[in-house]
Every structure is written in C-alpha cells, then in structure tokens.
Amino acid sequence: MIQVKKGFVRLSLVGAVVLGGLSLSACATTQYVDQRIAEVNTHIAAVDAKATAADQKADQALSAAQAAQATANQASQRIDSLTATVNNLQQAPPQPARTPRG
C-alpha cells in the first residue's frame, strides 16, 4: 500500500510539473509581443505610405481629367459656333461672277 501511495505521489508530482511546463510555454514574453507589434506597425506604415501615394496620383489624374474636360468643352463650343457660320455661308445666295477689269 505504501508503494501505491509513493507511485501516486510521484505521478501527481510529474503531472503537476508537466502541466506547469505546458502552461508556461504558452505564454508570450513581453519582448516577443513588442517585436511582433513593431513588425505589424512597420507593415501598417508601409501600406499607409502606399495608400497615400495612390491617393495623390488619383487626385492628379482627376485634375488632369477635369482640365481635359474643360478643354473639350471649349473646343465643342468653338465647333458649334463655326458650324453656325458655315451653315449661314451655305445658305447665302450665290454671288454673280465678276469679270476682271482690264
């Protein structure tokens, strides 16, 4: 019976040591967490910089498109006014042929 108690105590002690070791190995150290957070922050900063650059390029493209639209509108207005002039010239009565002086 005493041997059974010693075996049980030994088994309990080994079990406690194993459980303690497993529970401690699952904990992350502060240094490990700080390193991972620094890596994530660096990645976030890089992505943010790329997003900012893309936003600036999009703003430049929008400005260029708006300028092109304004130029196209001006050209369209000029064409409309020239079309009216051409139509008026086409509807004017033909002029008699002139004879040269001489």
For each residue, the residues with C-beta under 8 A, 3 or more apart:
1: 4 5
2: 5 6
3: 6 7
4: 1 7 8
5: 1 2 8 9
6: 2 3 9 10
7: 3 4 10 11
8: 4 5 11 12
9: 5 6 12 13
10: 6 7 13 14
11: 7 8 14 15
12: 8 9 15 16
13: 9 10 16 17
14: 10 11 17 18
15: 11 12 18 19
16: 12 13 19 20
17: 13 14 20 21
18: 14 15 21 22
19: 15 16 22 23
20: 16 17 23 24
21: 17 18 24 25
22: 18 19 25 26
23: 19 20 26 27
24: 20 21 27
25: 21 22
26: 22 23
27: 23 24
28: 32 33
29: 32 33
30: 33 34
31: 34 35
32: 28 29 35 36
33: 28 29 30 36 37
34: 30 31 37 38
35: 31 32 38 39
36: 32 33 39 40
37: 33 34 40 41
38: 34 35 41 42
39: 35 36 42 43
40: 36 37 43 44
41: 37 38 44 45
42: 38 39 45 46
43: 39 40 46 47
44: 40 41 47 48
45: 41 42 48 49
46: 42 43 49 50
47: 43 44 50 51
48: 44 45 51 52
49: 45 46 52 53
50: 46 47 53 54
51: 47 48 54 55
52: 48 49 55 56
53: 49 50 56 57
54: 50 51 57 58
55: 51 52 58 59
56: 52 53 59 60
57: 53 54 60 61
58: 54 55 61 62
59: 55 56 62 63
60: 56 57 63 64
61: 57 58 64 65
62: 58 59 65 66
63: 59 60 66 67
64: 60 61 67 68
65: 61 62 68 69
66: 62 63 69 70
67: 63 64 70 71
68: 64 65 71 72
69: 65 66 72 73
70: 66 67 73 74
71: 67 68 74 75
72: 68 69 75 76
73: 69 70 76 77
74: 70 71 77 78
75: 71 72 78 79
76: 72 73 79 80
77: 73 74 80 81
78: 74 75 81 82
79: 75 76 82 83
80: 76 77 83 84
81: 77 78 84 85
82: 78 79 85 86
83: 79 80 86 87
84: 80 81 87 88
85: 81 82 88 89
86: 82 83 89 90
87: 83 84 90 91
88: 84 85 91 92
89: 85 86 92
90: 86 87
91: 87 88
92: 88 89
93:
94:
95:
96:
97:
98:
99:
100:
101:
102:
